[in-house]
Amino acid sequence: MLANEMQALNTISPENPFVICNKYVCQTEDRIYFMMPVVGGGELYEHLKFVKRFPEEQVKFFAM
């Protein structure tokens, strides 16, 4: 399973402003740990919880 997650993250362009690339990955018998840089602004889900629904134009922006 670790190889699939690593491959997916490594294929994403590092220039993508909405994706944080992984710096290091390690695995135990029952868990996978992704070490990523801390980025201010929070998660998209937290913003969605606050506004309940994004306007259509904003959804199109995030989907591009």
C-alpha positions in Angstrom: 0.0 0.0 0.0 2.8 2.4 0.8 4.1 2.2 -2.8 0.7 3.3 -4.2 0.5 6.4 -2.0 4.1 7.4 -2.6 3.6 7.0 -6.4 0.5 9.1 -6.4 2.1 11.9 -4.4 5.3 11.8 -6.5 3.4 12.1 -9.8 1.7 15.3 -8.7 3.5 18.4 -10.0 5.4 20.2 -7.3 4.3 23.5 -8.9 0.6 22.8 -8.1 -0.4 25.4 -5.5 -3.1 23.2 -3.9 -1.0 20.1 -3.2 1.7 19.7 -0.6 4.4 17.3 -1.7 5.7 14.8 0.7 9.3 15.1 2.1 9.6 11.7 3.7 7.5 8.6 4.2 7.8 5.8 6.8 5.7 2.8 7.6 5.0 0.6 10.7 3.0 -2.6 10.6 -0.3 -0.8 10.9 0.3 2.8 9.9 1.8 5.0 7.2 3.3 8.3 8.1 3.8 11.1 5.5 6.0 13.9 6.6 5.0 17.2 4.8 5.9 20.8 5.4 3.7 22.9 7.5 1.6 25.4 5.4 -0.5 28.2 6.8 -4.1 28.6 5.7 -5.5 25.4 7.0 -7.3 22.6 5.1 -9.9 23.1 2.5 -12.3 21.1 4.5 -12.0 23.5 7.5 -13.0 26.4 5.2 -15.9 24.4 3.8 -17.2 23.7 7.3 -17.2 27.4 8.0 -19.0 28.6 4.9 -21.1 25.3 4.5 -21.1 25.7 0.7 -18.7 27.2 -1.8 -20.0 29.3 -4.7 -19.9 27.6 -8.1 -17.0 29.8 -9.4 -14.9 29.0 -6.3 -15.5 25.3 -6.9 -14.5 25.6 -10.5 -11.3 27.4 -9.4 -10.3 24.6 -7.0 -11.2 21.9 -9.5 -8.9 23.2 -12.2 
